[in-house]
Amino acid sequence: MSAYRNLGRSGLRVSAVCVGGSNFGWTADEPASHAILDAALEHGVNFFDTADAYSDGASEAIIGRWLARDPLRRERVVLSTKLYYDTNGGFASGDPAFESFPNAARLSAKHIRHACEQSLRRLQTDYIDVYQMHQFDASTPLDEIWQALDLLITQGKVLYAGASNFAAWQIVAANEAAARQGTRGVISAQSHHNLMIRAVELEVLPACEAYGVGALAYSPLAHGILGGVLGADAGRRRRGSAGAAAVIERHRERIERWEALCADLGHPPGQVAVAWLLSGRVPVTPILGPRTAHQLVDVLGALDVRLDDATMARLDEIWPGPGGPAPDAYRFATGTHQGPIAFH
């Protein structure tokens, strides 16, 4: 893979897809995780995403040990991680121990500083390319958040700021606050986005387009449901939780039509699902979450899949979206449109 693109309005060049580390230290042990990272780099993927909350920091530590094995790797990759959640012992809210660390979560200047230092230590690096707010924090003023992030940027510990799970108005508010302080603002925004979950098309993607924010999509295969759960090779695939099994049964007819369409196209469902994200009007970078190197290499075939207008229309019939961007989607709604399918 040789195609790279700028991340949002920045000059940072990233691969068309990103490899996520949400499974590292969970369903993928360290050798499997390192094999995934090796395969990604071998196939030209230079964009890696993790979070301090993934496996209580184990994901970052696994990536850090992989980076440490070859000093040239750090400059070859674009490394993003996230902060927000409590990682100070993994105490849950309500636990008496949690009350001893009232600043161990969210986006106060104190927590931003502490979380960054801990991530740098686990990742075994002296800087993070894209440091993302994992959630919006209504309890902390945006001016304080930007002051803390700008200090990290001034210190060279962070190069760019990003967002995750932000509503459109929160992306706007964050970047307007940054503009008031004369700083860059967020250059990327992660959202739950796939053929089954399309609500971001209403306002989040238009906000990203208007503000030059790179759109990233996590769970591009809808927890594996779009990866081929009914076909001949379904037995080799992980169906996931009982909740996922319930979703499969509830949408079995759609999934049957989906897998039949993929068979007609001659491509595995996972590749078509990722290709759909890459083919949208607003550029979207899918975040792949493989459990093995084989899974990664298989889904990278999506980069060679081309979906014509007729196929895109058929996909809209099977997995209808919200009707396009707002406000037109609101204005022309008839009450009969089926809208996005919730994953619950």
N, C-alpha and C positions, 0 to 999 in steps of 0.2 A: 504494500500500500504506500503510495507516494503522495496522495492528495492531502494537503494541509490547508487550514483556513484560519483566519484571524478570529480570536475569541472575542465576540462582541465588537465594540469600537476600539479595542486595544490593538497593539501591534504584536501581541503574543500569538504565535503560530501553534496550533494544536491539530492533532489528527481528527479525522471525520468522526471517529468513535472514541469513547473513553472507556477505560477498564476500571471498574469499581471494586473496592476492597471490602464490601459489606459481608462477604462470606469468609474472608480471611480470618483464621482463628476460630471459626464456627463450623461451617460445613466443609471448608477446605483447610487442611492442616498446613503447617509451614512448608513442607516440601511441595505439596500441591500448589500452594499459593505462589511459591518462587517459580515453579514451572509455568504457571499462568503468566507471570511477569516476564519471564524469559521469552515465551512465545509471543507475547504482545510486542516486545521490543524488536524481535526478529521479523515481525510482519509490519513494522513501521508505525505501530501505535506508540505515541509518545505522551499521551495524556492519562494520568492515573489519579483516581479520586478515592478518598477514604474519609474517616471522621474519628475524632477522639473517643466517641461513644461506641464505635463498632467493636464488639467483643471486649468492652472495657479497656480499650487501648491496645489490645493485642494486634489488631489489624495494622495500626501505625507501626508497632514494634516489628512486625513481620516485614513490612516494606522497608523499614530502616535497616534491618539486617541484610536485606537483599541489596540495597543501595551500597552498603558498606563493603560488599564483596568485590566491587569494581568501582574505583573512584571516578571513572569516566561516565558512569551511568547518571549521576546527578545532573550533569549539564545536558544530557540527552533527553531528559524527561521533564514534563511539566507536571508538578506535584500539587495537588489540591487536597486540603483537609478542612474539617469543620469544627466549630465549637458551639456550645450552648448548654448541653446537658451536663449533669453532675457526673464526674468521673473520679471523685474523691472517695474511693472505696465502694462505689456503686450503691450507696445508700438510697433508698426510695423515699420520696416525700412522705412524711408522716412517721418515718422511723425516727426514734429518739436520737440516733447517731447523726441523722441528716440535719437536725436542728443545730448541731455543733458546727456546721459548715454552711451558714446562711448565704454565703457568697460563692458557693461551689457550683453555681449554674447560672444560666441566663447571660446577659451581655453588659454587665457593669464593667467599668474600666478595670476594676480589680480582677474580675474573672477573666476578662479578655487577656490581660497581661499574664496571669497565671496559666491559663489554658494554652497560650502560645508557647510559653517556655516548656511546658510538659510535652507538647506535640513535637517541638524541635528536638527534645531529648530522645523521644521514642523513635522519631524518624531519622535520627542521626544525621541531621543536616543543620546548616546555620541559616537557612531561609526557606520560606514556603512561597510557592509561586502564586497560588490563589487561596486565600484564607476566607472561608465561607461561614456566614452566620446560619446555623442549622435551622433556626426558627426566628421569626420576628419577636422582639421583646418589647411589649407595650409598656413594661414597667420601668424601662430605662430611656431617658431622653436620647433622641437620635444625635444631638450635638455631642453628648458624652461618648456615644459609641464611635462616632467619627474621630473625635479627638484621640481616643485610645488606639483606633486602627491606624490613624495617620502617624502616631508616634512609632508604631511598629514598622510602618513603611519608611519613615525617616531613619530609623535605626537599621534598615536593611534586612529586617527579619521577615517581612512580608512584602511582596511585590504588588499584588492586586487584591482587592476585596471582592467577595461574591456573596450570593444569597441562596438560600434553599427553603422551599416551602413557603415562599412569600406570596401573598395575594398581589394582584396588579397594583392596587392603591398603595401597598407597602413598598413595592419596587419604586413607584413614583415618589413617595414620601422620603424614602432613603436617599434617592439620587438628588432630589431637590434640597434636602438638608445638606448633602455633601457639596452641592453647588454653592450654597450660601457660605460654606466655609472654605470655598476655593479648592476643593479636593475632587478627585476623580469620581468617587461613588462606586457602585457595584458594576462589574463588567460581565457577570454571569449570574444566572438564576436557575437553580434546579427545581424541577417540578415532577410530580407523579404523572406520567404521560405515556400513553400507548393507545392502541386501537380501541381498547375497551374503556379507557379513562381519558376523555377528551375535553373536559371542562375548561382546561387552560386555553383552548382555542378562542374562548369568548373574550377574555380580557388580558390574561397574563402574556400570551404571545404578542398581541398588539402592543402592550406596554414595553415588552422587550425590544420589539422592532422600533418603536418610537424613541427609546432611550439608548439604543445601541448596546443592548445587553444580550450576551450570548445565551441562548436557551439550551438547557441541558435536560434530558429526560431520563429519570430513573425508573426502574421496573419496566423496560421496553417490551418484555414478553409477558407482562401481567402475571408475575409470580409463576411463570412457566406455562400458563394456560394457553398462550399463543404459540408455544413452542412445539406443538404436536402431541396432544394428550389422548387422542382417539385413534390415531393412525396405527399402522402395522408395527412401528417401533415404539409405541407408547409405553410398553412394558419396561423399556430401558430408562424411561424418563421419570423424574421425581414429580409426583402429583402434589406434594406439599401437605398442608394441614387439612384437617377435616373441613375447615372453612373454604379452602380452595376446592375441595371435592364437591361441596355444596354449590359453589358457583358454577362448576363444570356441569352439574346436573341441571341447574336452573337455566343455563344458556346452551344446553347440548345442541339444540337445533342450529343455532348460530355457529357454534364451533364446528359442526359437521359441514356446514356451507363454507366456512372459512378454510378448513383443511382440504375440501374438494377443490376450491379455487386455487390453493397453493399447488395441489397436484396437477391441475390444468396448466399452471405456469411452469411447472417443472422445477420448483425450488422448495426447499424445506420451509415449513411455516415460520421458524425462528428468523430465517433470513428475510422473508417477505415482511415480517413485522418490523424489523429494523430498517429495511429499505423504505418502508412507508414513512417512517420518521424522517429519513434523509431526503425524502422527495417532496416535503411540504413547501408551501409558499414561503413560510418563515423558516430559515435554516435551524435545525435542531440537532444537537449532538447527543446520540444515545449513550447512556452509561451502561455498559454490559457488566453483568455480575456472574461470571462463570464460576463453576465449582471445580472444573478441570481444564487443562490446556486444550484438550480435544474439543470441549464445548466452545471455547473461545475461537479456535481456528475455524470450526464449523460455521459459527455465526458471522465471522468476518467475510464469508462469502456474500453477505448482503451488499458489500461495496460494489459487487459486479452485477447486482440485480437492478434492472430498469423497469419501472412501472409506468405504463402509458396511461393516457387519460381515461380510457375505457376501464382499465383495471382499477384505477383510483376510484372511479364511480361505483364499480362493483363492491369495493371495500367499504365505501360509504353506505351502501345498501345493507351490507351485513352488519357493520359496526357504525351506526349513524352517530355523527357528532352533534354538537349543540346548534348547528345551523350556520356556522361561520362566526366571524368576529362580531362583538357588540359594537354599536347598538343595533345594527341591521338584524342580528339574530333575534333580538328582543322585539323589534318593530314588526318583523314579518312572521313572527311565531303564530301558528294557527291553533296551537293546542293539541295537534295530532302528532307533532314530531316526537320521536321517542327519546331523544336526548342521550346524554352519556350514560353508560351502564356502570353503576356503582359497584366497587369490589368490596363486598362485606359478607 
